[in-house]
């Protein structure tokens, strides 16, 4: 039986270097050439991780040539940081609260770096440092691997990617156990186990990269398919909903242009008022259509920052106060506590503005609208309740859906097309929240949305 010849350790490190360098070129080439705006960020993070790992392997390769502090402490810290970058990119492909998971990854990485450097400071053996590094890398990759197992739905590429990293985790753990049982005296080892381990790890790294690219491409393809489907609906909305108000505007302006002398001052005032209202509806429809299309194409970026939600609600109530007064509607805001949320101000402004406008539109003269905010299970819940005309069951089912037409006139014949609610739904999804309506026809409606207090 032929014997397996161990690889030279420095050859292994060169292999890691060139392998990671090739992966970096592949990742960034794909990012610059084919990726959508949303996927570019994920690919770039993954690419930064591979660049960081490449630098780490170069410094390790230069051991005994450059100072030990650089080739040991700095190099291994850089490798742990590279693993952190890679796992953050992995997490970004999942449907979970990525910010909390990212903080966990950073915390694990900092802990691993601290333990390794403390061990080095106290002049621990080479074997101890190898065991610490193996367990550190294992700990960094463990949470995203578990999250991939927990993710619902059968997906061939996700399973392919998951199996690659599951085997990677097993190998890393076996390395730590093997070194604990069979201590390694020198860093550059010529053992058969180390050669097999290095080759397997290198192959799994390539498999993981291919799996990541396949996942990114699949998500991008699904989004393109959705955009193509929505495009037809989008144009049908434009064709149908713009035709009415534009037709009215054309007819009214034609009357003013051709027969203005035939009308009294009061009649002209009435016609111009109708023309103004028609133009307002066109403008609002166009604004919502443009915002929705920008969301779908990724042109509106999600930029969260800490905002006092109470203040945001009060600002939007102030903007709608006059409209409510015109219908003698009692508009109230109730809150027992100040709640601060990390949110995109523009998006939530749009949500509040649309929901308040709808509430006023569908509430009769002398009606009441109350806005409440409360904390519930690490989430902020906002409710906008009116005692207006309510929503029929056949319309309620169609809310927040682009493929369902929603037409319901306001209490004073105000027009609407449901596109504002569609926009609200898109913006709340960006915040990993939920939005829904509770209503009984003839007895008013309550629109609620929740935002996570920790993203």
PyMOL commands that set and color helices and strands:
alter all, ss='L'
color gray80, all
select helices_A, chain A and resi 9-33+37-61+68-91+98-121+126-150+156-181+192-262+265-296+309-326+345-361+393-396+419-430
alter helices_A, ss='H'
color red, helices_A
select strands_A, chain A and resi 305-308+330-335+340-343+368-375+379-386+434-439+445-452
alter strands_A, ss='S'
color yellow, strands_A
deselect
rebuild
show_as cartoon
